[in-house]
Amino acid sequence: MLQSADLDSVRSFVVRELVDFGAEPDKVADGARLEELEIDSLGVVELTASIRREFGVDVPLEALTKDVTVAGVIALIQGAAAA
């Protein structure tokens, strides 16, 4: 499992990536769904690639549905890193 400092860096990474993909910074909160942030399917594909580059883990594309929240994305990264 990622340490708490690592959790903060994962959260910062996810927020930064979502903003880069067009999400409004003030709307990116743990409970915000990707759909609410207007992250489209291309953004999801880019996010999985970014996660792989940054953390060296694979998050299944199908796990990053429009209903997943920011906290859910963070949890998926943590789960993949712990495996």
Secondary structure by P-SEA (a helix, b strand, c coil): cccaaaaaaaaaaaaaaaaaacccccccccccccccccccaaaaaaaaaaaaaacccccccccccccccaaaaaaaaaaaaac
